[in-house]
Amino acid sequence: MNVLYIVVLGMLALAGALTLVRLLRGPDALDRVVALDVFVVLIVAAAAVYIGFYRDGSNIPLLAAVALIGFVGSITAARLVERRERHR
């Protein structure tokens, strides 16, 4: 079972590295916003793997809070991009 957690964390780390590349090289602001949203989802997934590995449910409110912050941030960024496009 430990091998499974290591493999999953390795895949999440690889996905995080690729997301950071998209964040830094993104040609558009919307690409960067999507990359940040994916990065937040990866953080939530890594925290869920941590909770599963240590069987410690005390961090579950942390998952909910980070997911909510990511959701609100994505909605806000999408609205800002939409307003910017309307003014052009």
C-alpha positions in Angstrom: 0.0 0.0 0.0 2.9 2.4 0.7 4.1 1.9 -2.9 0.7 3.1 -4.1 0.9 6.3 -2.1 4.4 7.0 -3.4 3.3 6.4 -7.0 0.3 8.7 -6.6 2.4 11.5 -5.0 5.0 11.1 -7.7 2.3 11.5 -10.4 0.9 14.6 -8.5 4.4 16.1 -8.3 4.9 15.5 -12.1 1.5 17.1 -12.8 2.5 20.0 -10.5 5.7 20.6 -12.4 3.9 20.6 -15.7 1.3 23.0 -14.3 4.1 25.3 -13.2 5.5 25.2 -16.7 2.1 26.2 -18.1 1.9 28.9 -15.5 5.2 30.5 -16.4 5.0 30.1 -20.2 1.2 30.7 -20.6 0.7 33.1 -23.5 -2.5 34.5 -22.1 -3.8 35.6 -18.7 -6.6 33.1 -18.9 -4.1 30.2 -19.4 -2.3 31.3 -16.2 -5.6 31.4 -14.3 -6.5 27.9 -15.4 -3.0 26.7 -14.4 -3.4 28.2 -11.0 -6.8 26.5 -10.7 -5.3 23.2 -11.6 -2.5 23.8 -9.1 -5.0 24.3 -6.3 -6.8 21.1 -7.3 -3.4 19.3 -7.2 -2.8 20.6 -3.7 -6.2 19.4 -2.6 -5.5 16.0 -4.1 -2.1 15.8 -2.4 -3.7 16.7 1.0 -6.3 14.0 0.4 -3.5 11.4 -0.2 -1.8 12.6 3.0 -5.1 12.2 4.9 -5.5 8.7 3.5 -1.9 7.7 4.2 -1.9 8.8 7.8 -5.6 8.1 8.4 -6.0 11.4 10.1 -9.3 13.1 9.4 -8.4 16.3 11.2 -7.3 18.0 8.0 -10.5 17.5 6.1 -11.7 21.1 6.9 -8.5 22.3 5.3 -9.4 20.5 2.1 -12.8 22.2 2.0 -11.3 25.6 2.7 -8.6 25.3 0.0 -11.1 24.0 -2.5 -13.5 26.8 -1.8 -10.8 29.4 -2.1 -9.8 27.9 -5.5 -13.4 27.9 -6.7 -14.0 31.5 -5.7 -10.7 32.6 -7.2 -11.5 30.9 -10.5 -14.9 32.5 -10.7 -13.5 36.0 -9.9 -10.7 35.7 -12.5 -13.2 34.5 -15.2 -15.4 37.5 -14.5 -12.4 39.9 -14.7 -11.3 38.4 -18.0 -14.9 38.7 -19.3 -15.1 42.4 -18.3 -11.7 43.1 -19.9 -12.9 41.5 -23.2 -16.1 43.6 -23.2 -14.1 46.8 -22.9 -12.0 46.0 -25.9 
